[in-house]
Amino acid sequence: MTELSINQGRILRNLMRLLEVTCGHSLYELFPRGVKVWLPEPGQGVFPDLIVVAGEPLLHQGQGNRLLNPCLLFEIVGAPSSGDRATPCSDQPSLFSRCQGIPYLQAYVFVYASEVRVEQFYRAEEHLWGMTRQTGLDTVVELAITNARLPMMDIYDRVEFDWLN
């Protein structure tokens, strides 16, 4: 688990606030950064920035620190030059590529801290993923899995891009 920049922390806080409104009184439960998602193959855990589970959490071998059934994961991507995170397009395997085999996973969302951009990968078929991209503060990210509508202006509230220069 890597440290977050101020912008990444603000985005995480904003996403938690937005998703809590949607998930708070439904079958979905939101888990913050620090909860481990267990990948049976290769038998290790990963730490997404945000996790959404539908229904009760399923745990690997009953261990409370090995969540098996995320339906939606978020990764907040730092500036490429900051070294905080590898971007999804990098040569190194991203968290997303390691999580695609999770049978419960329906969507994976990348939120960029260096620009106003959100990329949502969604499971179109068993081994086929589609992608949508939102840019601009006047757009809305629609999460089909939770029926949430996340205005980009709310996701990026108080994020200051001039810090990146």
C-alpha positions in Angstrom: 0.0 0.0 0.0 1.5 3.3 -1.0 1.1 6.8 0.5 -1.4 9.2 -1.0 -0.7 12.7 -2.1 -3.0 15.5 -0.8 -4.9 15.4 -4.1 -5.3 11.7 -3.9 -6.5 12.0 -0.3 -9.1 14.6 -1.3 -10.4 12.4 -4.1 -10.6 9.4 -1.8 -12.5 11.5 0.8 -14.9 12.8 -1.9 -15.5 9.4 -3.4 -16.2 8.0 0.1 -18.7 10.8 0.8 -20.5 10.3 -2.6 -20.6 6.5 -2.4 -21.7 6.4 1.2 -24.9 8.3 0.1 -25.6 5.7 -2.5 -24.5 2.6 -0.7 -25.5 3.6 2.9 -29.0 2.2 2.8 -28.7 -0.6 0.2 -27.2 -4.0 -0.2 -23.9 -2.5 -1.0 -21.2 -1.9 1.6 -18.2 0.5 1.1 -14.8 -0.3 2.5 -12.0 2.2 2.6 -8.4 1.9 1.7 -6.5 -0.6 3.9 -9.0 -3.5 3.5 -7.3 -6.4 1.7 -8.8 -8.1 -1.3 -7.6 -11.7 -1.5 -6.6 -13.0 -4.9 -6.7 -16.8 -4.8 -4.4 -16.8 -7.8 -1.5 -16.2 -7.0 -2.6 -16.4 -3.3 -1.9 -12.9 -2.2 -3.7 -9.8 -1.1 -4.0 -6.4 -2.7 -5.1 -3.0 -1.3 -7.4 -1.0 -3.6 -8.2 2.5 -2.6 -12.0 1.8 -2.3 -14.0 -1.4 -2.3 -17.7 -2.0 -2.8 -19.2 -5.3 -1.8 -22.7 -6.5 -2.7 -24.3 -8.3 0.2 -22.3 -9.9 3.0 -18.5 -9.9 2.7 -17.1 -13.3 1.9 -13.8 -14.1 3.5 -11.0 -16.5 2.4 -10.8 -19.3 4.9 -12.8 -17.2 7.4 -9.9 -14.8 7.8 -11.2 -11.3 8.5 -8.4 -9.7 6.5 -9.0 -11.5 3.2 -12.0 -10.2 1.3 -13.1 -12.4 -1.7 -16.2 -10.7 -3.2 -15.6 -7.1 -4.2 -18.0 -6.0 -7.0 -16.5 -2.6 -7.6 -12.9 -1.4 -7.0 -11.4 2.1 -7.2 -7.8 3.1 -7.8 -6.7 6.7 -7.5 -3.8 7.2 -9.8 -1.2 9.8 -8.9 0.9 11.9 -11.3 3.1 9.8 -13.5 6.2 11.6 -12.5 5.5 11.4 -8.7 6.3 7.7 -8.4 3.2 7.3 -6.1 1.5 4.8 -8.4 2.1 3.1 -11.8 -0.4 4.3 -14.3 -2.7 1.7 -15.9 -0.8 2.0 -19.2 2.6 1.4 -17.7 4.7 -1.7 -18.5 4.3 -3.0 -15.0 1.2 -5.0 -14.2 -1.4 -2.8 -12.6 -3.7 -3.8 -9.8 -6.5 -4.0 -12.3 -4.8 -6.7 -14.4 -4.3 -8.8 -11.2 -8.0 -8.3 -10.1 -9.7 -9.2 -13.4 -9.9 -12.8 -12.4 -12.1 -12.1 -9.3 -15.4 -13.7 -10.2 -17.5 -11.1 -8.3 -15.8 -8.1 -9.7 -18.1 -6.1 -12.1 -16.3 -2.8 -12.5 -12.9 -1.2 -11.8 -12.6 2.6 -11.8 -9.4 4.6 -12.2 -9.6 8.2 -10.9 -6.7 10.4 -12.0 -5.3 12.9 -9.5 -3.2 14.7 -12.1 -6.1 15.6 -14.4 -9.9 15.5 -14.5 -10.3 12.0 -15.9 -12.1 8.9 -14.8 -11.9 5.5 -16.6 -14.4 2.8 -15.7 -13.7 -0.7 -16.9 -16.8 -3.0 -16.6 -17.3 -6.7 -17.2 -19.2 -7.0 -20.4 -18.9 -10.8 -20.5 -17.0 -13.4 -18.5 -13.6 -12.6 -20.0 -14.4 -9.4 -21.9 -14.1 -5.9 -20.4 -15.5 -2.6 -21.8 -14.4 0.9 -20.9 -15.9 4.3 -20.5 -14.0 7.6 -20.0 -15.2 10.8 -18.5 -13.3 14.1 -18.7 -14.3 17.6 -17.7 -15.9 18.9 -14.5 -19.3 19.2 -16.2 -19.6 15.4 -16.8 -21.0 12.6 -14.5 -19.7 9.1 -13.9 -22.5 6.6 -13.9 -21.8 3.4 -12.0 -24.2 0.7 -13.3 -23.4 -1.7 -10.5 -24.7 0.6 -7.7 -26.8 3.0 -9.8 -24.7 5.8 -8.5 -24.2 9.1 -10.4 -20.9 10.8 -9.4 -20.6 14.3 -10.7 -17.0 15.0 -11.7 -17.1 18.4 -9.9 -17.9 16.5 -6.7 -15.2 13.9 -7.2 -12.6 16.6 -7.8 -13.8 19.1 -5.1 -10.8 21.0 -3.6 -8.3 19.2 -5.9 -5.7 21.7 -7.0 -3.9 20.8 -10.2 -1.5 23.8 -10.0 0.4 21.8 -7.3 1.6 19.4 -10.0 3.9 22.0 -11.7 
